[in-house]
């Protein structure tokens, strides 16, 4: 066989990761892969206006089917020939086209029957709201509250900003003493952002709550209690360490950015560090330090483990999208349940299909389920707030 026509098999997953990250080149790619990366980038850029992209999404099965049709040799490496090959693959794959990890389909595609059912019973995404419970028991539903001052208590003014954030401001240092415990809580389908009295900021995920004092003025430690999931940006104060307590662990910081996932139904608490340094302790172990890009995993009665973190995956909820990486349909639906406030039931044999991709969490559930249904292994039926996964 002519050496110039020998098969060339690129590492497609690596190439698409580079494309998604916007890298122009990489030493980890071969010379042939570098050329292919440049061609894929050109194809993606030129086709962006011609096709309707519904976010990065593919299943392992669909991706493998597409890759199986691609045989790149040196004879088709020129830009024009490669583009011709790529679009012929897209045509052969009917409405599927993977560019940079994206599942893209034509907007005029006929809707399958099961999608008609989903759209008729559509469910909107969650919203930016929460309930603030004051020390005296008064409850304030924040979506119903007007912009401006919400309450005043013990030298602290609580207000709502134009963009919906709750802000605590110390107006009188002498009055801002004593223990007045407040609770901010979200239900399913709700998220909220809070600025604490020390100017630390907290983003609360759905089905979560945080307890905190109305003022840290007289406290040596800035202590809060969390259930569910939250992202923290802690104001630096070396003389007053910040403590986050959950049912399984305690995290101590001085000033840093981190995420804690401590939903009770998962029986595991995961702390992911983006910036700074934190110390994680549980009932059996004290003082485990994690570094940026790492996460600690705490299970009841088990030693604390530390591992590299997938930061994009951890932060997807805060950044407004779902991110699936080699996840089963049950793992996928677990992320969707809290945001759309739905019940999920399964019928048939459990699918072993794995899902990969990103999709905005601001879309109606019909669009999310439509993406998932591109796997032939799963279909959906929506009745009220009950979603049946048909496998």
C-alpha positions in Angstrom: 0.0 0.0 0.0 1.2 3.5 -0.8 2.5 5.1 2.4 0.7 8.3 1.5 -2.7 6.5 1.5 -2.2 4.6 4.8 -5.1 5.0 7.2 -5.0 7.9 9.6 -6.9 7.4 12.9 -7.0 10.5 15.0 -7.9 10.7 18.7 -11.4 12.2 18.1 -12.3 12.9 21.7 -9.0 14.7 22.3 -9.5 16.8 19.1 -13.0 17.8 20.1 -11.8 18.7 23.6 -9.2 21.0 22.0 -11.8 22.5 19.7 -14.2 23.2 22.6 -11.4 24.8 24.6 -10.5 27.0 21.6 -6.9 25.8 21.4 -5.2 26.6 18.1 -2.7 23.8 18.5 -1.3 21.4 21.0 1.9 19.6 21.5 -0.1 16.5 22.5 -1.5 16.2 19.0 0.4 14.6 16.1 1.1 16.7 13.0 -1.8 15.0 11.2 -4.1 15.8 14.1 -2.9 19.4 14.1 -4.0 19.7 10.4 -7.3 18.1 11.1 -7.9 20.4 14.1 -7.5 23.4 11.9 -9.9 22.0 9.3 -12.5 21.2 11.9 -12.3 24.7 13.3 -12.8 26.1 9.8 -15.8 23.9 9.2 -17.3 24.8 12.5 -16.9 28.5 11.9 -18.3 28.4 8.4 -21.3 26.3 9.3 -22.4 28.2 12.4 -24.9 30.3 10.6 -26.2 27.5 8.3 -27.3 25.2 11.1 -29.3 25.5 14.3 -27.2 24.5 17.3 -29.0 23.3 20.4 -25.9 23.1 22.6 -23.1 20.5 22.8 -24.7 17.1 23.0 -24.1 13.6 21.9 -24.5 10.1 23.2 -21.6 7.6 23.0 -23.6 5.4 20.6 -24.3 8.3 18.1 -20.7 9.5 18.3 -19.4 6.1 17.7 -21.7 5.6 14.7 -20.5 8.9 13.2 -16.9 8.2 13.8 -17.3 4.8 12.3 -18.1 6.5 9.0 -15.0 8.6 9.0 -11.9 7.2 7.4 -9.4 10.0 7.0 -6.3 9.3 4.8 -3.7 11.6 3.4 -5.6 11.6 0.1 -8.5 13.6 1.7 -6.5 15.9 4.1 -6.6 19.0 1.9 -9.1 21.5 3.1 -11.6 21.2 0.3 -11.6 17.4 0.2 -11.9 17.1 4.0 -14.8 19.6 4.0 -16.5 17.6 1.2 -16.0 14.3 3.2 -17.3 15.9 6.4 -20.5 17.2 4.9 -21.2 14.0 3.0 -21.0 12.3 6.4 -23.5 14.7 7.8 -25.8 14.0 4.9 -25.5 10.3 5.4 -26.2 10.7 9.1 -29.5 12.4 8.2 -29.8 15.3 10.6 -26.8 14.6 12.9 -23.6 16.6 12.7 -20.9 16.6 15.4 -18.7 19.7 15.3 -16.6 20.4 18.4 -18.6 18.0 20.5 -22.0 19.6 19.4 -25.0 17.7 18.3 -26.6 20.0 15.7 -29.8 19.4 13.7 -31.9 21.2 11.1 -34.7 23.3 12.6 -37.2 22.1 10.0 -36.9 18.5 11.1 -40.3 16.9 11.6 -41.2 16.3 15.3 -41.5 12.6 16.3 -44.8 11.6 18.0 -43.3 11.4 21.4 -42.0 15.0 21.1 -45.6 16.1 20.4 -46.6 14.7 23.8 -43.6 16.3 25.5 -44.3 19.8 24.0 -48.0 19.6 24.8 -47.1 18.9 28.5 -44.0 21.2 28.6 -42.4 22.3 31.9 -40.5 25.6 32.1 -37.1 25.8 33.7 -36.6 26.8 37.4 -36.3 30.4 38.5 -34.4 32.9 40.6 -36.2 32.9 43.9 -35.9 31.6 47.5 -37.5 32.1 50.9 -35.7 34.1 53.6 -36.7 33.2 57.2 -35.7 35.8 59.8 -34.9 35.0 63.5 -38.4 36.0 64.6 -39.9 33.5 62.2 -41.0 35.9 59.6 -40.8 34.5 56.0 -40.1 36.5 52.9 -40.7 35.0 49.5 -38.1 36.8 47.5 -39.7 36.5 44.1 -42.7 38.4 45.5 -40.6 41.0 47.3 -40.0 44.4 45.8 -36.5 45.9 45.2 -35.2 47.7 48.2 -35.2 47.2 51.9 -36.8 43.9 53.1 -36.2 44.1 56.8 -34.1 45.7 59.5 -32.9 43.8 62.6 -30.3 44.5 65.3 -28.3 47.1 63.3 -28.5 45.1 60.1 -30.5 46.2 57.0 -31.5 43.4 54.6 -32.3 44.5 51.0 -33.0 43.2 47.6 -31.0 44.6 44.6 -32.3 45.3 41.1 -30.8 42.0 39.9 -32.5 40.0 42.6 -29.6 39.5 45.1 -30.2 39.6 48.8 -27.7 41.9 50.5 -26.9 42.2 54.3 -25.5 45.6 55.3 -24.2 46.6 58.8 -25.7 50.0 59.6 -24.8 50.2 63.3 -21.8 48.3 64.6 -22.9 48.7 68.2 -26.3 47.3 67.6 -25.1 44.5 65.3 -24.5 42.1 68.1 -26.2 39.0 69.6 -27.3 35.9 67.8 -29.9 36.4 65.2 -30.0 33.3 62.9 -31.5 33.7 59.4 -32.1 30.9 56.9 -32.2 31.2 53.1 -33.8 28.2 51.4 -34.6 27.2 47.9 -37.2 24.6 46.8 -36.9 22.4 43.7 -36.7 24.6 40.7 -35.2 27.5 42.5 -31.7 29.1 42.9 -30.6 32.3 44.6 -27.7 34.6 45.3 -26.9 36.0 48.7 -24.4 38.5 50.0 -23.6 37.8 53.7 -22.9 40.5 56.3 -19.2 40.1 55.9 -19.6 40.7 52.1 -19.0 37.0 51.2 -21.2 35.8 48.4 -23.2 32.6 48.2 -25.0 31.0 45.2 -27.5 28.5 46.4 -28.6 25.6 44.2 -32.1 24.1 44.1 -33.4 22.2 47.2 -30.8 23.8 49.4 -30.6 26.0 52.5 -28.0 28.0 54.4 -28.2 29.2 58.0 -26.2 32.2 59.0 -26.1 34.9 61.7 -27.4 38.3 60.7 -24.1 39.8 61.8 -20.6 38.4 62.3 -19.5 41.5 64.3 -19.2 39.8 67.7 -18.1 36.4 66.5 -14.5 35.0 66.4 -15.6 32.6 63.6 -17.8 33.2 60.7 -19.9 30.1 60.8 -22.7 29.0 58.5 -24.6 25.7 58.0 -25.4 24.2 54.6 -27.7 21.6 53.3 -27.8 20.8 49.5 -25.4 22.6 47.3 -23.8 26.1 47.2 -20.9 28.0 45.6 -19.0 30.3 47.9 -16.8 33.4 47.3 -15.5 34.2 50.7 -14.3 37.7 51.7 -10.8 37.6 53.1 -10.5 38.1 56.9 -7.5 36.4 58.4 -8.6 37.1 62.0 -12.0 35.5 61.5 -11.9 32.2 59.7 -15.0 31.2 57.7 -16.6 27.8 58.6 -19.1 25.9 56.5 -20.8 23.0 58.4 -22.7 20.2 56.7 -24.1 16.9 58.1 -20.8 15.1 57.3 -18.0 17.6 57.4 -16.7 21.0 58.3 -14.7 23.3 55.9 -12.5 26.1 57.2 -11.3 28.9 54.9 -9.8 32.4 55.2 -10.7 33.7 51.7 -11.4 31.5 48.7 -13.8 30.2 46.0 -15.2 26.8 46.4 -18.3 24.6 45.8 -19.9 22.2 48.3 -22.4 19.5 47.2 -24.0 17.9 50.3 -27.5 16.7 49.2 -28.7 14.2 51.8 -30.0 11.7 49.2 -26.4 11.2 47.9 -24.9 10.3 51.2 -21.6 12.0 50.1 -20.3 15.5 50.5 -18.0 16.8 47.7 -16.0 20.0 48.2 -14.4 21.4 45.1 -11.8 24.2 45.3 -11.4 26.8 42.5 -9.2 29.3 44.2 -7.2 29.6 47.5 -7.0 26.9 50.1 -9.5 25.1 52.4 -9.2 22.6 55.2 -11.8 19.8 55.3 -12.6 17.8 58.5 -15.0 15.1 59.4 -15.8 13.0 62.4 -12.9 10.7 61.8 -10.2 13.0 60.3 -9.0 16.5 60.9 -7.4 19.0 58.7 -7.3 17.6 55.1 -6.0 20.4 52.9 -7.2 20.6 49.3 -5.7 22.7 46.5 -7.3 24.5 43.6 -8.5 22.0 41.0 -9.0 19.3 43.6 -12.0 18.0 45.4 -12.5 16.2 48.7 -15.0 13.4 49.0 -16.5 12.6 52.4 -18.7 9.6 53.2 -19.9 8.8 56.6 -17.4 6.7 58.5 -14.9 6.7 55.7 -11.5 8.5 55.4 -11.5 11.8 53.4 -10.3 11.2 49.8 -8.9 13.9 47.5 -8.9 13.7 43.7 -8.6 16.0 40.7 -11.9 17.8 39.9 -13.8 18.4 36.7 -14.3 22.1 37.3 -16.6 22.6 34.3 -18.8 19.8 35.5 -19.0 21.0 39.1 -19.7 24.6 38.1 -22.2 23.9 35.3 -25.3 24.5 37.6 -24.0 27.9 38.6 -23.1 28.9 35.1 -26.6 28.0 33.8 -26.3 24.7 32.0 -26.4 20.9 32.5 -23.1 19.1 31.7 -23.1 15.4 31.2 -19.9 13.3 30.9 -20.3 9.6 30.2 -23.4 9.4 32.5 -26.2 6.9 32.6 -29.8 8.0 32.0 -30.5 7.8 35.7 -27.5 10.1 36.5 -28.7 12.5 33.8 -32.2 12.6 35.2 -31.0 13.1 38.7 -29.6 16.5 37.6 -32.8 17.4 35.8 -35.2 16.4 38.6 -34.3 19.2 41.1 -34.3 22.0 38.5 -37.7 21.2 36.8 -39.4 20.0 40.0 -40.5 16.7 38.5 -41.0 13.0 39.4 -39.3 10.4 37.3 -40.3 6.8 36.7 -38.6 4.2 34.6 -40.1 1.4 32.4 -38.4 -1.4 30.6 -34.9 -2.7 30.8 -32.4 -0.1 32.0 -30.3 1.3 29.1 -26.5 1.1 29.3 -26.2 4.1 27.0 -23.9 6.9 28.2 -24.6 10.5 27.6 -22.2 13.4 27.0 -22.9 17.1 26.3 -24.0 20.5 27.5 -27.4 22.1 27.3 -28.7 25.4 28.8 -30.8 25.0 32.0 -32.9 27.9 30.8 -34.7 25.8 28.2 -38.0 24.2 28.7 -37.9 20.5 29.6 -39.1 19.6 26.1 -35.8 20.7 24.5 -33.7 18.8 27.1 -35.7 15.6 26.6 -35.6 16.0 22.9 -31.8 16.1 23.0 -31.8 13.0 25.2 -34.2 11.1 22.9 -31.6 11.2 20.1 -30.4 8.0 21.7 -32.6 5.3 20.3 -32.4 3.7 23.7 -34.6 6.2 25.6 -37.9 7.9 25.0 -40.0 10.1 27.3 -43.6 10.7 28.2 -44.7 13.8 30.2 -47.9 13.9 32.2 -48.1 16.9 34.5 -44.9 17.0 36.5 -44.3 13.2 36.0 -41.8 12.1 33.4 -41.7 8.5 32.3 -38.4 7.2 30.9 -39.3 4.5 28.4 -36.3 2.2 27.7 
